[in-house]
Amino acid sequence: MTATSRRVVTVSRPGVSYGGSAPYGPPSPVYEAVEALFRGLGLDAARAGTPAWNPLGDLIAPGDRVVVKPNLVSSKNLHQKITGERLAASSTHGSLLRPVLDYALRAAGPRGSVRVVDSPVEGCEIEKVAGPLGIFDVIDHLKGQGHDIDFIDLRYFRIAPVFALDDVRRFGRSWNLGLLLRRRLPGDPRGYRVVDLGSSSFFAGAGAPRSAALRFHRSHYATPVPHHTGQRHEYSVPQTLLDADVVINLPKLKTHKKTGITLSLKSVIGLTNEKYWLPHFTEGDPSVGGDEFDRPQGLGDAVENKLSRLPLPGDHSLVARAPRLGAPPKVIDGSWEGNNTLWRTILDLNRILFFADRGGALRGEPQRRYLTIVDGIVAGEGEGPLGATPVRAGLLLGGFDPGLVDAIASQVMGFDPARIPLVRESLGGVLLPGSHLDEVEHIVDGPAPTHRFKPPRSWPSLLPGAGGAAA
């Protein structure tokens, strides 16, 4: 892999669509695009174009345990349902998953196994996401052929909405009143393990926020604190991930209000089962050293924020919301370019992905092989991740270093990666050795992408011609 470890490939197919019907077998335009990406990465180059071609054999050995991680989000964004092309812009499509699984199963052989896994947001009704995108159909088809393949929802619980008022539109507002009820799920059959990064955490470095002020969203506002106190910086990780020999990441190409973009690095949040432990922002606004808000909040703002999700006994929640229709989004929960917290959480999880062994101990060398393929056939811009506007970009980007791939993808989107802390702080050998943007080999298969993505409104520094130094 050393010959191509610094290579990033962009496959550009303007006008291509997912098309077809599940289980999305070849031939198809998306299948061909994935194969073009494999060729661009130099995988099994000597046999490319022959029936014996085994591209993922350069990554996967016979008998390996392979984890494939699609990006599955939610079927609802507050009061807005996410369906059709908006769903395709937010979550990985089954037609991309099919060629990846075909070649992974070929490389792993009859002694190997492939597990498609994700731990999406707590409120995700996964059957309403993976089902319409054809993911379950693809897995069931391959399982029916005798392959050792399965889907695992890594969450051990989900939140089920029970609403008396659900997006009732009156007087220029969307009225919502109901409960979010906690429901148990089977979880990872291999269980979970706590990994403590200690001094290796990005929260242990200079300039990190105060541990006592680290926060999650309103229902579990201070839950991160005991997991990030003193020299402890711990995360809960599914054992299926730690036992994997190979991880193939399939994120979407889209913007994100908290991190600017959400690509390979950010997708790894879907590989932890204890979301409430994850610091997403630091309490307060910059005047008190926080990044939760961009400015001090009045009493009315505080009450509105509290009622949007009020904790109840039994880890249930009450929701009482009436947002103005068409109003610009407010900066809450660290959803702006001043967020100096969430990128540290994400890079911590990437450090675990690469360097934690099966027992959860950090090692000096990567413990599993890795490939990322960013799905930008239909991408998302603007108020992502859930409120993104679909863009038919016709793009795939791939490589073996998530920081390098995300840096190139940021440039392809029209953004300066130096202005995106999540990307900037992953480079320079900080996360992976040799991760230097000035040494990357970028190959473009197809016409050069021209669409300049719209950033979230709360990231004006990503607009063309934005002045000022990168934060």
Kinemage of the C-alpha trace (Angstrom):
@kinemage 1
@onewidth
@group {chain A} dominant
@subgroup {mainchain}
@vectorlist {calphas} color= white
{ca met a 1} P 0.000 0.000 0.000
{ca thr a 2} L 2.982 2.381 0.397
{ca ala a 3} L 3.067 3.173 -3.339
{ca thr a 4} L -0.431 4.682 -3.229
{ca ser a 5} L -0.884 5.685 0.414
{ca arg a 6} L -0.619 9.402 -0.440
{ca arg a 7} L -2.787 9.150 -3.538
{ca val a 8} L -6.295 10.566 -3.652
{ca val a 9} L -8.515 9.815 -6.638
{ca thr a 10} L -11.494 11.847 -7.809
{ca val a 11} L -13.825 10.103 -10.251
{ca ser a 12} L -15.973 12.709 -12.007
{ca arg a 13} L -19.034 11.522 -13.920
{ca pro a 14} L -21.313 14.534 -14.549
{ca gly a 15} L -24.922 13.519 -15.015
{ca val a 16} L -24.532 10.069 -13.487
{ca ser a 17} L -27.309 8.936 -11.142
{ca tyr a 18} L -27.784 6.033 -8.777
{ca gly a 19} L -30.493 4.608 -11.024
{ca gly a 20} L -31.429 0.982 -11.466
{ca ser a 21} L -33.098 -1.141 -8.844
{ca ala a 22} L -31.841 -3.135 -5.881
{ca pro a 23} L -29.663 -5.140 -5.529
{ca tyr a 24} L -27.770 -2.898 -8.011
{ca gly a 25} L -25.569 -5.522 -9.650
{ca pro a 26} L -23.319 -4.712 -12.621
{ca pro a 27} L -23.353 -3.207 -15.108
{ca ser a 28} L -24.271 0.221 -13.781
{ca pro a 29} L -22.694 3.698 -13.960
{ca val a 30} L -22.019 3.785 -10.210
{ca tyr a 31} L -20.471 0.292 -10.265
{ca glu a 32} L -18.194 1.450 -13.100
{ca ala a 33} L -17.252 4.603 -11.184
{ca val a 34} L -16.197 2.568 -8.141
{ca glu a 35} L -14.079 0.298 -10.355
{ca ala a 36} L -12.486 3.395 -11.945
{ca leu a 37} L -11.608 4.650 -8.468
{ca phe a 38} L -9.991 1.303 -7.609
{ca arg a 39} L -7.937 1.458 -10.805
{ca gly a 40} L -6.914 5.036 -10.066
{ca leu a 41} L -5.680 3.976 -6.638
{ca gly a 42} L -3.499 1.360 -8.309
{ca leu a 43} L -5.200 -1.599 -6.648
{ca asp a 44} L -4.133 -4.967 -8.095
{ca ala a 45} L -2.873 -3.027 -11.093
{ca ala a 46} L -1.239 -6.030 -12.785
{ca arg a 47} L -4.601 -7.769 -13.231
{ca ala a 48} L -6.834 -4.758 -13.842
{ca gly a 49} L -9.232 -5.409 -16.688
{ca thr a 50} L -9.056 -9.192 -16.351
{ca pro a 51} L -11.563 -11.594 -14.741
{ca ala a 52} L -8.975 -12.329 -12.042
{ca trp a 53} L -8.845 -8.685 -10.903
{ca asn a 54} L -9.085 -8.525 -7.107
{ca pro a 55} L -8.613 -4.831 -6.258
{ca leu a 56} L -9.444 -5.057 -2.570
{ca gly a 57} L -7.061 -7.989 -2.276
{ca asp a 58} L -4.362 -5.340 -1.787
{ca leu a 59} L -6.235 -4.328 1.362
{ca ile a 60} L -8.070 -7.469 2.497
{ca ala a 61} L -6.439 -10.878 3.071
{ca pro a 62} L -8.374 -14.153 2.846
{ca gly a 63} L -10.089 -14.790 6.185
{ca asp a 64} L -10.069 -11.147 7.293
{ca arg a 65} L -12.838 -9.511 9.274
{ca val a 66} L -14.025 -6.503 7.293
{ca val a 67} L -16.160 -3.634 8.566
{ca val a 68} L -17.935 -1.477 5.971
{ca lys a 69} L -19.310 1.748 7.404
{ca pro a 70} L -21.951 3.610 5.360
{ca asn a 71} L -23.146 7.061 6.401
{ca leu a 72} L -26.745 6.724 7.649
{ca val a 73} L -28.368 9.710 9.286
{ca ser a 74} L -32.029 10.358 10.003
{ca ser a 75} L -35.327 10.314 8.139
{ca lys a 76} L -36.321 13.542 9.877
{ca asn a 77} L -34.706 16.919 10.522
{ca leu a 78} L -36.699 18.357 13.425
{ca his a 79} L -40.107 18.954 11.765
{ca gln a 80} L -38.917 18.199 8.219
{ca lys a 81} L -39.024 14.689 6.747
{ca ile a 82} L -35.965 13.613 4.747
{ca thr a 83} L -37.031 11.568 1.733
{ca gly a 84} L -36.232 11.133 -1.958
{ca glu a 85} L -33.254 13.097 -3.249
{ca arg a 86} L -32.753 14.799 0.125
{ca leu a 87} L -32.295 11.359 1.652
{ca ala a 88} L -29.844 10.414 -1.121
{ca ala a 89} L -27.908 13.614 -0.366
{ca ser a 90} L -27.560 12.731 3.305
{ca ser a 91} L -26.945 8.957 3.435
{ca thr a 92} L -24.923 6.375 1.492
{ca his a 93} L -26.781 4.755 -1.394
{ca gly a 94} L -27.054 0.997 -1.925
{ca ser a 95} L -25.721 1.223 -5.487
{ca leu a 96} L -22.377 2.434 -4.102
{ca leu a 97} L -22.399 -0.204 -1.401
{ca arg a 98} L -22.918 -3.079 -3.879
{ca pro a 99} L -19.561 -2.985 -5.741
{ca val a 100} L -17.683 -2.374 -2.486
{ca leu a 101} L -19.306 -5.446 -0.916
{ca asp a 102} L -18.797 -7.587 -4.028
{ca tyr a 103} L -15.070 -6.903 -4.093
{ca ala a 104} L -14.678 -7.106 -0.302
{ca leu a 105} L -16.311 -10.534 -0.254
{ca arg a 106} L -14.117 -11.671 -3.144
{ca ala a 107} L -10.976 -10.613 -1.275
{ca ala a 108} L -12.006 -11.992 2.135
{ca gly a 109} L -12.995 -15.351 0.650
{ca pro a 110} L -15.159 -18.032 2.273
{ca arg a 111} L -13.221 -17.853 5.567
{ca gly a 112} L -13.674 -14.101 5.881
{ca ser a 113} L -16.620 -12.014 7.001
{ca val a 114} L -18.066 -8.626 6.112
{ca arg a 115} L -20.186 -6.580 8.486
{ca val a 116} L -21.992 -3.438 7.372
{ca val a 117} L -22.269 -1.325 10.519
{ca asp a 118} L -23.348 2.082 11.729
{ca ser a 119} L -24.359 3.844 14.917
{ca pro a 120} L -26.504 6.681 13.579
{ca val a 121} L -28.072 9.463 15.602
{ca glu a 122} L -30.285 8.241 18.415
{ca gly a 123} L -33.538 9.224 16.710
{ca cys a 124} L -32.763 7.523 13.406
{ca glu a 125} L -35.448 5.041 12.373
{ca ile a 126} L -32.939 3.045 10.405
{ca glu a 127} L -35.511 1.097 8.411
{ca lys a 128} L -36.705 4.435 6.946
{ca val a 129} L -33.160 5.286 5.836
{ca ala a 130} L -31.378 2.083 4.836
{ca gly a 131} L -34.578 0.594 3.423
{ca pro a 132} L -35.403 3.236 0.776
{ca leu a 133} L -31.722 3.484 -0.213
{ca gly a 134} L -31.627 -0.237 -1.017
{ca ile a 135} L -28.987 -1.130 1.560
{ca phe a 136} L -30.938 -3.971 3.159
{ca asp a 137} L -31.829 -5.358 -0.290
{ca val a 138} L -28.150 -5.503 -1.260
{ca ile a 139} L -27.118 -7.249 1.963
{ca asp a 140} L -30.009 -9.723 1.820
{ca his a 141} L -29.152 -10.564 -1.805
{ca leu a 142} L -25.519 -11.296 -0.975
{ca lys a 143} L -26.445 -13.210 2.160
{ca gly a 144} L -28.788 -15.329 0.035
{ca gln a 145} L -25.801 -16.287 -2.099
{ca gly a 146} L -24.156 -17.851 0.943
{ca his a 147} L -21.754 -15.066 1.902
{ca asp a 148} L -20.893 -14.334 5.525
{ca ile a 149} L -22.316 -10.832 5.563
{ca asp a 150} L -24.719 -8.987 7.838
{ca phe a 151} L -25.874 -5.551 8.964
{ca ile a 152} L -25.343 -4.442 12.572
{ca asp a 153} L -26.963 -1.409 14.151
{ca leu a 154} L -24.286 -0.667 16.752
{ca arg a 155} L -26.681 1.281 18.985
{ca tyr a 156} L -28.064 -0.462 22.053
{ca phe a 157} L -31.029 1.917 22.159
{ca arg a 158} L -32.879 4.367 19.962
{ca ile a 159} L -35.258 7.231 20.603
{ca ala a 160} L -38.803 6.753 19.286
{ca pro a 161} L -40.917 9.882 18.659
{ca val a 162} L -44.536 9.948 19.920
{ca phe a 163} L -46.032 13.322 18.990
{ca ala a 164} L -49.453 14.873 19.562
{ca leu a 165} L -48.502 17.760 17.253
{ca asp a 166} L -46.015 17.044 14.483
{ca asp a 167} L -45.244 19.956 12.158
{ca val a 168} L -48.713 21.524 12.459
{ca arg a 169} L -48.315 24.765 10.523
{ca arg a 170} L -50.287 27.701 11.879
{ca phe a 171} L -49.600 31.442 12.271
{ca gly a 172} L -46.241 31.190 10.465
{ca arg a 173} L -44.845 28.559 12.807
{ca ser a 174} L -44.391 24.789 12.915
{ca trp a 175} L -46.000 23.507 16.135
{ca asn a 176} L -44.496 20.358 17.635
{ca leu a 177} L -45.410 18.728 20.946
{ca gly a 178} L -44.566 15.213 21.985
{ca leu a 179} L -42.285 12.725 23.677
{ca leu a 180} L -39.051 11.057 22.693
{ca leu a 181} L -39.110 7.600 24.265
{ca arg a 182} L -36.039 5.429 24.791
{ca arg a 183} L -36.311 1.931 23.264
{ca arg a 184} L -33.786 -0.905 23.635
{ca leu a 185} L -31.954 -2.422 20.663
{ca pro a 186} L -29.830 -5.614 20.496
{ca gly a 187} L -26.620 -3.635 19.926
{ca asp a 188} L -23.223 -5.030 18.995
{ca pro a 189} L -23.229 -8.827 19.520
{ca arg a 190} L -19.547 -8.599 20.494
{ca gly a 191} L -20.206 -5.981 23.160
{ca tyr a 192} L -18.426 -2.701 23.859
{ca arg a 193} L -15.120 -1.572 25.301
{ca val a 194} L -14.063 1.705 26.902
{ca val a 195} L -10.912 3.207 25.385
{ca asp a 196} L -9.127 5.929 27.354
{ca leu a 197} L -6.847 8.097 25.209
{ca gly a 198} L -5.403 9.925 28.196
{ca ser a 199} L -2.621 12.286 27.158
{ca ser a 200} L -3.017 11.164 23.526
{ca ser a 201} L -6.410 12.902 23.339
{ca phe a 202} L -6.794 16.090 21.344
{ca phe a 203} L -8.485 17.452 24.477
{ca ala a 204} L -5.177 17.078 26.339
{ca gly a 205} L -3.327 19.496 24.068
{ca ala a 206} L -2.677 23.206 24.349
{ca gly a 207} L -5.665 25.434 23.707
{ca ala a 208} L -8.233 22.732 24.494
{ca pro a 209} L -11.488 23.793 26.186
{ca arg a 210} L -11.984 23.350 29.922
{ca ser a 211} L -13.111 19.799 30.679
{ca ala a 212} L -15.770 21.006 33.131
{ca ala a 213} L -17.445 23.028 30.353
{ca leu a 214} L -17.614 20.283 27.691
{ca arg a 215} L -21.187 19.682 26.635
{ca phe a 216} L -23.518 17.442 24.618
{ca his a 217} L -27.024 18.471 23.503
{ca arg a 218} L -29.710 19.513 25.932
{ca ser a 219} L -31.028 16.129 27.077
{ca his a 220} L -27.531 15.108 28.249
{ca tyr a 221} L -25.944 18.509 28.583
{ca ala a 222} L -23.128 17.690 31.036
{ca thr a 223} L -22.790 13.945 30.399
{ca pro a 224} L -19.366 14.313 28.678
{ca val a 225} L -17.739 15.832 31.780
{ca pro a 226} L -16.962 12.681 33.839
{ca his a 227} L -15.530 11.032 30.717
{ca his a 228} L -13.183 13.969 30.110
{ca thr a 229} L -11.895 14.844 33.567
{ca gly a 230} L -8.264 15.168 34.611
{ca gln a 231} L -6.149 12.883 32.431
{ca arg a 232} L -9.148 10.748 31.425
{ca his a 233} L -10.517 11.070 27.899
{ca glu a 234} L -12.596 7.990 27.281
{ca tyr a 235} L -14.896 6.700 24.559
{ca ser a 236} L -17.035 3.591 24.205
{ca val a 237} L -16.196 1.548 21.125
{ca pro a 238} L -18.028 -1.488 19.687
{ca gln a 239} L -15.899 -4.612 19.816
{ca thr a 240} L -16.853 -5.392 16.203
{ca leu a 241} L -14.781 -2.373 15.177
{ca leu a 242} L -11.824 -3.269 17.390
{ca asp a 243} L -11.834 -6.852 16.076
{ca ala a 244} L -11.789 -5.703 12.445
{ca asp a 245} L -8.753 -6.214 10.248
{ca val a 246} L -10.011 -3.754 7.638
{ca val a 247} L -12.358 -0.755 7.740
{ca ile a 248} L -13.939 0.629 4.572
{ca asn a 249} L -15.597 3.990 5.175
{ca leu a 250} L -18.387 5.225 2.852
{ca pro a 251} L -19.259 8.784 3.923
{ca lys a 252} L -21.293 11.338 2.005
{ca leu a 253} L -19.961 14.536 0.439
{ca lys a 254} L -21.818 17.294 2.292
{ca thr a 255} L -21.552 20.359 4.457
{ca his a 256} L -22.010 20.474 8.222
{ca lys a 257} L -22.955 23.380 10.507
{ca lys a 258} L -20.645 22.280 13.331
{ca thr a 259} L -17.565 21.228 11.356
{ca gly a 260} L -17.893 22.954 7.979
{ca ile a 261} L -17.861 19.687 6.080
{ca thr a 262} L -18.690 16.089 6.990
{ca leu a 263} L -16.675 13.530 5.065
{ca ser a 264} L -14.314 10.688 6.037
{ca leu a 265} L -13.123 12.031 9.386
{ca lys a 266} L -16.542 13.066 10.686
{ca ser a 267} L -18.198 9.799 9.648
{ca val a 268} L -16.318 7.971 12.412
{ca ile a 269} L -18.749 9.385 14.986
{ca gly a 270} L -20.961 6.563 13.679
{ca leu a 271} L -18.528 4.051 15.166
{ca thr a 272} L -19.211 4.806 18.818
{ca asn a 273} L -22.253 3.656 20.772
{ca glu a 274} L -22.149 6.234 23.596
{ca lys a 275} L -22.969 9.446 21.766
{ca tyr a 276} L -23.777 11.281 25.018
{ca trp a 277} L -20.119 10.978 26.081
{ca leu a 278} L -18.981 12.985 23.055
{ca pro a 279} L -18.175 16.682 23.592
{ca his a 280} L -19.925 18.588 20.804
{ca phe a 281} L -19.372 22.126 22.091
{ca thr a 282} L -18.207 24.116 25.111
{ca glu a 283} L -20.761 25.840 27.332
{ca gly a 284} L -21.587 29.474 26.650
{ca asp a 285} L -20.464 32.003 24.058
{ca pro a 286} L -16.958 33.361 23.343
{ca ser a 287} L -17.287 36.070 25.995
{ca val a 288} L -17.097 33.307 28.644
{ca gly a 289} L -14.748 31.003 26.740
{ca gly a 290} L -17.507 28.914 25.114
{ca asp a 291} L -18.507 28.031 21.575
{ca glu a 292} L -22.096 26.816 22.159
{ca phe a 293} L -23.435 30.136 20.827
{ca asp a 294} L -21.908 32.902 18.741
{ca arg a 295} L -23.230 35.605 21.114
{ca pro a 296} L -24.765 35.942 24.600
{ca gln a 297} L -28.283 34.505 24.900
{ca gly a 298} L -31.334 36.279 26.303
{ca leu a 299} L -33.899 34.724 28.649
{ca gly a 300} L -36.302 33.957 25.789
{ca asp a 301} L -33.582 32.132 23.856
{ca ala a 302} L -32.668 30.096 26.926
{ca val a 303} L -36.287 29.019 27.541
{ca glu a 304} L -36.804 28.120 23.880
{ca asn a 305} L -33.617 26.063 23.815
{ca lys a 306} L -34.578 24.249 27.007
{ca leu a 307} L -38.085 23.322 25.847
{ca ser a 308} L -36.859 22.025 22.506
{ca arg a 309} L -35.787 18.917 24.422
{ca leu a 310} L -36.535 18.741 28.130
{ca pro a 311} L -35.161 15.656 29.955
{ca leu a 312} L -37.695 13.405 31.711
{ca pro a 313} L -37.240 10.410 34.044
{ca gly a 314} L -36.227 7.153 32.365
{ca asp a 315} L -34.041 9.000 29.847
{ca his a 316} L -37.106 10.100 27.897
{ca ser a 317} L -37.602 13.707 26.722
{ca leu a 318} L -40.362 16.255 26.184
{ca val a 319} L -40.328 18.304 22.987
{ca ala a 320} L -42.222 21.601 22.764
{ca arg a 321} L -41.136 23.574 19.715
{ca ala a 322} L -42.708 26.250 17.516
{ca pro a 323} L -39.987 27.543 15.173
{ca arg a 324} L -40.842 30.274 12.685
{ca leu a 325} L -41.225 28.900 9.174
{ca gly a 326} L -38.547 30.140 6.820
{ca ala a 327} L -36.526 31.769 9.583
{ca pro a 328} L -32.737 31.547 9.198
{ca pro a 329} L -31.185 28.941 11.474
{ca lys a 330} L -29.882 30.182 14.806
{ca val a 331} L -26.439 29.358 16.139
{ca ile a 332} L -27.013 26.879 18.958
{ca asp a 333} L -25.214 23.732 20.109
{ca gly a 334} L -21.931 24.849 18.539
{ca ser a 335} L -23.374 24.998 15.026
{ca trp a 336} L -20.914 27.586 13.657
{ca glu a 337} L -17.359 28.116 12.518
{ca gly a 338} L -16.267 29.134 16.022
{ca asn a 339} L -16.701 25.553 17.276
{ca asn a 340} L -13.351 24.626 18.826
{ca thr a 341} L -14.618 21.422 20.433
{ca leu a 342} L -16.160 18.899 18.064
{ca trp a 343} L -13.137 18.533 15.784
{ca arg a 344} L -11.161 17.273 18.796
{ca thr a 345} L -13.792 14.605 19.516
{ca ile a 346} L -13.737 13.473 15.898
{ca leu a 347} L -9.942 13.226 15.699
{ca asp a 348} L -9.913 11.305 18.998
{ca leu a 349} L -12.266 8.732 17.470
{ca asn a 350} L -10.109 8.499 14.347
{ca arg a 351} L -7.068 7.906 16.550
{ca ile a 352} L -8.929 5.002 18.177
{ca leu a 353} L -9.987 3.645 14.795
{ca phe a 354} L -6.403 3.464 13.590
{ca phe a 355} L -4.327 2.815 16.704
{ca ala a 356} L -6.432 0.975 19.334
{ca asp a 357} L -5.804 -2.771 19.370
{ca arg a 358} L -8.487 -5.378 19.997
{ca gly a 359} L -8.142 -4.879 23.745
{ca gly a 360} L -8.545 -1.119 23.444
{ca ala a 361} L -4.879 -0.247 24.107
{ca leu a 362} L -3.217 2.369 21.901
{ca arg a 363} L -0.293 1.174 19.788
{ca gly a 364} L 2.376 3.021 17.855
{ca glu a 365} L 1.411 1.548 14.487
{ca pro a 366} L -1.980 1.386 12.732
{ca gln a 367} L -3.896 -1.715 13.824
{ca arg a 368} L -6.201 -2.061 10.826
{ca arg a 369} L -6.101 -1.298 7.126
{ca tyr a 370} L -8.355 1.449 5.849
{ca leu a 371} L -10.004 2.789 2.715
{ca thr a 372} L -12.452 5.654 2.371
{ca ile a 373} L -14.760 6.317 -0.583
{ca val a 374} L -16.701 9.582 -0.360
{ca asp a 375} L -20.098 9.353 -2.066
{ca gly a 376} L -20.760 12.567 -3.963
{ca ile a 377} L -22.955 11.176 -6.729
{ca val a 378} L -25.667 13.178 -5.002
{ca ala a 379} L -24.020 15.484 -2.478
{ca gly a 380} L -25.301 18.117 -0.047
{ca glu a 381} L -24.596 21.835 0.391
{ca gly a 382} L -25.834 24.609 2.643
{ca glu a 383} L -27.384 23.776 6.004
{ca gly a 384} L -26.018 20.254 6.334
{ca pro a 385} L -25.904 17.602 7.453
{ca leu a 386} L -29.673 17.058 7.782
{ca gly a 387} L -30.876 20.251 6.133
{ca ala a 388} L -28.530 20.052 3.151
{ca thr a 389} L -29.697 20.996 -0.330
{ca pro a 390} L -29.060 18.169 -2.839
{ca val a 391} L -26.355 18.663 -5.474
{ca arg a 392} L -26.060 16.230 -8.375
{ca ala a 393} L -22.278 16.380 -8.337
{ca gly a 394} L -21.513 12.984 -9.928
{ca leu a 395} L -18.374 12.530 -7.823
{ca leu a 396} L -16.532 9.814 -5.938
{ca leu a 397} L -13.333 10.522 -3.997
{ca gly a 398} L -11.171 7.889 -2.374
{ca gly a 399} L -7.904 7.114 -0.665
{ca phe a 400} L -6.238 5.547 2.354
{ca asp a 401} L -5.719 8.605 4.578
{ca pro a 402} L -8.951 10.298 5.736
{ca gly a 403} L -7.274 13.648 6.356
{ca leu a 404} L -5.787 13.811 2.863
{ca val a 405} L -9.025 12.662 1.228
{ca asp a 406} L -11.044 15.233 3.171
{ca ala a 407} L -8.565 17.998 2.334
{ca ile a 408} L -8.802 17.247 -1.389
{ca ala a 409} L -12.584 16.860 -1.154
{ca ser a 410} L -12.783 20.266 0.554
{ca gln a 411} L -10.858 21.796 -2.334
{ca val a 412} L -13.095 20.039 -4.852
{ca met a 413} L -16.095 21.560 -3.050
{ca gly a 414} L -14.493 25.002 -3.399
{ca phe a 415} L -13.364 25.368 0.223
{ca asp a 416} L -9.941 26.120 1.701
{ca pro a 417} L -9.062 23.176 3.991
{ca ala a 418} L -6.882 25.508 6.064
{ca arg a 419} L -10.114 27.218 7.177
{ca ile a 420} L -11.688 23.951 8.369
{ca pro a 421} L -10.165 23.003 11.758
{ca leu a 422} L -11.246 19.355 11.501
{ca val a 423} L -9.236 18.923 8.301
{ca arg a 424} L -6.375 21.282 9.088
{ca glu a 425} L -5.633 19.727 12.475
{ca ser a 426} L -5.590 16.175 11.052
{ca leu a 427} L -2.707 16.905 8.676
{ca gly a 428} L 1.024 17.319 9.032
{ca gly a 429} L 1.547 13.835 10.440
{ca val a 430} L -0.597 14.606 13.494
{ca leu a 431} L -3.117 11.815 12.938
{ca leu a 432} L -1.263 9.541 10.489
{ca pro a 433} L 2.430 9.558 9.499
{ca gly a 434} L 3.101 11.116 6.121
{ca ser a 435} L -0.186 13.007 6.022
{ca his a 436} L 1.101 16.109 4.252
{ca leu a 437} L -1.126 17.914 1.774
{ca asp a 438} L 1.807 19.248 -0.272
{ca glu a 439} L 2.912 15.660 -0.952
{ca val a 440} L -0.451 14.256 -2.037
{ca glu a 441} L -0.864 12.791 -5.518
{ca his a 442} L -4.313 13.822 -6.733
{ca ile a 443} L -5.639 11.995 -9.797
{ca val a 444} L -8.830 13.166 -11.513
{ca asp a 445} L -10.616 10.622 -13.723
{ca gly a 446} L -13.058 12.597 -15.856
{ca pro a 447} L -13.751 16.308 -16.276
{ca ala a 448} L -12.572 18.620 -13.527
{ca pro a 449} L -15.385 19.344 -11.045
{ca thr a 450} L -16.678 22.913 -11.336
{ca his a 451} L -19.553 23.219 -8.844
{ca arg a 452} L -18.680 25.476 -5.903
{ca phe a 453} L -20.604 24.276 -2.865
{ca lys a 454} L -22.498 26.679 -0.635
{ca pro a 455} L -21.252 26.513 2.960
{ca pro a 456} L -23.582 26.712 5.955
{ca arg a 457} L -24.606 30.292 6.730
{ca ser a 458} L -22.725 30.062 10.009
{ca trp a 459} L -19.441 29.446 8.113
{ca pro a 460} L -18.952 32.737 6.209
{ca ser a 461} L -15.174 32.192 6.163
{ca leu a 462} L -15.742 29.444 3.566
{ca leu a 463} L -17.407 31.834 1.116
{ca pro a 464} L -15.386 32.771 -1.973
{ca gly a 465} L -13.092 35.690 -1.253
{ca ala a 466} L -13.664 35.598 2.519
{ca gly a 467} L -10.963 37.636 4.241
{ca gly a 468} L -9.177 37.122 7.509
{ca ala a 469} L -6.769 34.474 8.691
{ca ala a 470} L -7.898 30.907 9.145
{ca ala a 471} L -8.815 30.273 12.771
